[in-house]
């Protein structure tokens, strides 16, 4: 074939390659000249057991077709062993690239989800992806070339009922991708994320025959292959694909609203202008946290703004609010404002929470201190129940930083960030959930960050903070039937965390007090906000959503990586007037079935609703 894309001399590592997508990828690259490492633990779709047979069979297929391949049977949490297999088999200076594809499911409602269900999904999908990538990174930097394809899911991008653990993990993977893209670009190391819709052991239990035919793994591989080719320049991008259709997804953000941050900046003022926060009529498409209006521009506009109009009174009388990380910064500002507005507040903090409580009580409010580590979330919630008999609002605010370049980042740097920013959020929210469900009302607000776009030196933090959005998007869908609202905010404020990365003059301007009124409004009974994410800083707030290109369609009867290359401009075109704004994993299916090459009898009956 003329202009055929090939991988001669390249070494390709594919995790989870014994079945499904991974197998399809491995077979393709073996047929196009690559030397392939076929990794598969050989366990079940739920993470149990181990066997060498799955990987061995794929290696045999590649070799039988004239290709080169070796098997590796390690779990992805031992990513260094997987990469070592590649280097031993094909040379320490092999031109290495790889695909993080391994995955399992542990689907359950949040009420029934266990600690084990949470931890194993995070270990395989997030920590495993980190470990394999970390092991390869130094090789990539030395050879000044690398292509990384990480596997997310529609469940991660949009959130999915019964998949809070999986949704969190799969969106966290994209946060890692975005940061790797920024850190690797100077060395021709490109990273991208795919959110594939494909039949596999994971989906075989929930899809019918028509869906499985439509979503064959072979319809994913050509798009993945193009992203992996040395001629591809895509970097830090997210793609949704399946059934002969593929499209790019990006953030879309409102211009938001700027309030005067004087005495009239209240939750009532936020309520009065909230429609402007959510107005996408004029909006931008940020790729980094530096795109769009900056903090200095916001502060200048805020200082010039007139006094804020006020909406109806916002009060929290009779409400119990639990705030983690409330000894300083944002948490302290939240605690004092909620108490001022009538709430009873549990101030969690490992050292200074009693000081904040004293300030609240001195001002006539009601509060108790809690000194437990956020990893013991059940104890924090117990304090609320023992002290006040209920919980109405939970604000997961506690956080730490461990910023380092990806090359210098250690496993401990990775683990502690994900423990505090994700596992602690899971535990605290899990402890509160039975009380919120029983009373059929409640609000959970989780703290994300503008690192959701990726940020150099914050691979761990960016992954965790965008994972938070996956958590809240999924949980908001489960909470809706019981009037439990769940959402994320991405604040910027002068705190102990940001003091390590911001100049003092910026810290002085980005006061936590300028975020608190927005949080109070979202938590109030006047608000209907649930799901999604809002950037907040310096008296400004804006809403984000996903925008998806119309994408491109390929022949259902078979298509090649060269076909993808030739339609790439169409696939990534957001400016043809056909882009959409999906909010659920199910929104992808109507796009896929528009493919004019699909057989007419593919769905003789209505397909069951699929978990994607």
Protein Blocks (a to p, Z undefined) as FASTA:
>chain_A
ZZiacfehiacddehilgcjllmmmmmmmmnopacddddehiafkopajdfklmmmmmmm
mmmnopacdddfbdfklmmlmmmmmmmmnopkbccddddfbdcdddddfklpcfklmmmm
mmmmmmmmmmmmmmmmmmmmmnopacddddddfklmnopehilmmmmmmmmmmmmmmmmm
mmmmmnopacdddddddddfklmmmpcfklmmmmgfklmmmmmmmmmpmkbcbehiacdd
eehiacdddddddebjaddfbfklcfklmmmmmmmmmmckbccddfbfkgcjdfklmmmm
mmmpccddddddddfehiacddehilgcjllmmmmmmmmnopacddddfklmmmmmmmmm
mnopacdddfbdfklmmlmmmmmmmmnopafbdcdfbdcdddddfklpcfklmmmmmmmm
mmmmmmmmmmmmmmmmmnopacddddddfklnopehilmmmmmmmmmmmmmmmmmmmmmm
nopacdddddddddfklmmmpcfklmmmmgfklmmmmmmmmmpmkbcceghjdddeehia
cdddddddebjaddfkbpcfklmmmmmmmmmmcknopaccdfbfklmmmmmmmpmkbcfk
lmmbacddddZZ
